[in-house]
Amino acid sequence: MLQIEQLNQYYGQSHTLWDLDLQVPEGTCTCLMGRNGVGKTTLLQCVMGLLPIRSGEIRFAGNNLNKQIAERRAPLGIGYVPQGRQTFPMLTVEENLRIGLPARKDKAKQIPPFIFELFPVLKEMLGRKGGDLSGGQQQQLVIGRALVLDPKLLILDEPTEGIQPNIVQEIGDIILRLNREIGLTVLLVEQKLPFARKVADRFCILDRGRHVAAGEMGQLDDELIRQYLTV
Ligand SMILES: Nc1ncnc2c1ncn2[C@@H]1O[C@H](COP(=O)(O)OP(=O)(O)OP(=O)(O)O)[C@@H](O)[C@H]1O
């Protein structure tokens, strides 16, 4: 579903992603892993068109994303949950959720009810400002907002960072449900190994801007963990 080939990215003179290949097959939940600063967020931002790439190709569901500006990528069917719970703090929960509606193919005018089935707390707080929600509720709002688009691929950048354990568990259950029951393809950046093992069926590891390992989650062994993940 998502194919990245020979991607090179620079911040000014600093070569950050090197000849990077990555495959996210349809229906999988793939976890992008690696130590701090190896380029995980940079890669996701390249996929979303938020950063320019120097060379390489990003293809999604038959579309060459290199030719699409950032604003066109979400309507193609990519939902994005950036790092750091980026709600629109001055807008209400309802307004935050409605933002995705115009990008839907079916031009639906209502927030899909399954969003509130997944996140009942959002229904209770529809009139509350995004910035007044707790951290966990904000993360649920941002995931809900990405789902309003009716994406085929959901990209999440460290969705559990700084979130209390019971909400982490809830978010894990929801990602599992979206992937296994609804068939949404998921690409997830996650540092917490137990969480990654619970929700993802595949892993890809980056090290200093290069893709160094990938496979089924069951193949993520102690040697790979020691070499590329432990600090
Ligand atoms: N705006 C920027 N300008 C210059 N360098 C940057 C910028 N953003 C990130 N970098 C550098 O690019 C490299 C990759 O950063 P990135 O945030 O993509 O890593 P990451 O794997 O997502 O890290 P983390 O797990 O800490 O979020 C790092 O060396 C970082 O310092």
The ligand as a MOL file (V3000), in Angstrom:
LIG
                    3D

  0  0  0     0  0            999 V3000
M  V30 BEGIN CTAB
M  V30 COUNTS 31 33 0 0 0
M  V30 BEGIN ATOM
M  V30 1 N 14.0100 20.8460 11.5980 0
M  V30 2 C 15.1940 20.2290 11.6720 0
M  V30 3 N 16.3280 20.8230 11.2670 0
M  V30 4 C 17.5240 20.1900 11.3180 0
M  V30 5 N 17.6920 18.9480 11.7920 0
M  V30 6 C 16.5970 18.2990 12.2330 0
M  V30 7 C 15.3060 18.9020 12.2000 0
M  V30 8 N 14.4130 18.0060 12.7060 0
M  V30 9 C 15.1190 16.9120 13.0400 0
M  V30 10 N 16.4370 17.0880 12.7530 0
M  V30 11 C 17.5140 16.1020 12.9630 0
M  V30 12 O 17.2570 15.0000 12.1010 0
M  V30 13 C 17.5650 13.7780 12.7580 0
M  V30 14 C 16.3290 12.8880 12.7680 0
M  V30 15 O 15.3350 13.4720 13.6170 0
M  V30 16 P 13.9070 12.8220 13.8200 0
M  V30 17 O 13.1220 13.7360 14.7110 0
M  V30 18 O 13.3440 12.4830 12.5010 0
M  V30 19 O 14.2750 11.4820 14.5920 0
M  V30 20 P 13.3440 10.4720 15.3770 0
M  V30 21 O 13.8760 9.1250 15.0800 0
M  V30 22 O 11.9180 10.7440 15.0590 0
M  V30 23 O 13.6460 10.8690 16.8850 0
M  V30 24 P 12.7050 10.8350 18.1810 0
M  V30 25 O 12.5240 9.3960 18.5020 0
M  V30 26 O 13.5550 11.5460 19.2050 0
M  V30 27 O 11.4320 11.5590 17.8500 0
M  V30 28 C 18.0690 14.1470 14.1490 0
M  V30 29 O 19.4720 14.1820 14.1120 0
M  V30 30 C 17.5130 15.5300 14.3610 0
M  V30 31 O 18.3390 16.2720 15.2190 0
M  V30 END ATOM
M  V30 BEGIN BOND
M  V30 1 1 1 2
M  V30 2 1 2 3
M  V30 3 2 2 7
M  V30 4 2 3 4
M  V30 5 1 4 5
M  V30 6 2 5 6
M  V30 7 1 6 7
M  V30 8 1 6 10
M  V30 9 1 7 8
M  V30 10 2 8 9
M  V30 11 1 9 10
M  V30 12 1 10 11
M  V30 13 1 11 12
M  V30 14 1 11 30
M  V30 15 1 12 13
M  V30 16 1 13 14
M  V30 17 1 13 28
M  V30 18 1 14 15
M  V30 19 1 15 16
M  V30 20 2 16 17
M  V30 21 1 16 18
M  V30 22 1 16 19
M  V30 23 1 19 20
M  V30 24 2 20 21
M  V30 25 1 20 22
M  V30 26 1 20 23
M  V30 27 1 23 24
M  V30 28 2 24 25
M  V30 29 1 24 26
M  V30 30 1 24 27
M  V30 31 1 28 29
M  V30 32 1 28 30
M  V30 33 1 30 31
M  V30 END BOND
M  V30 END CTAB
M  END
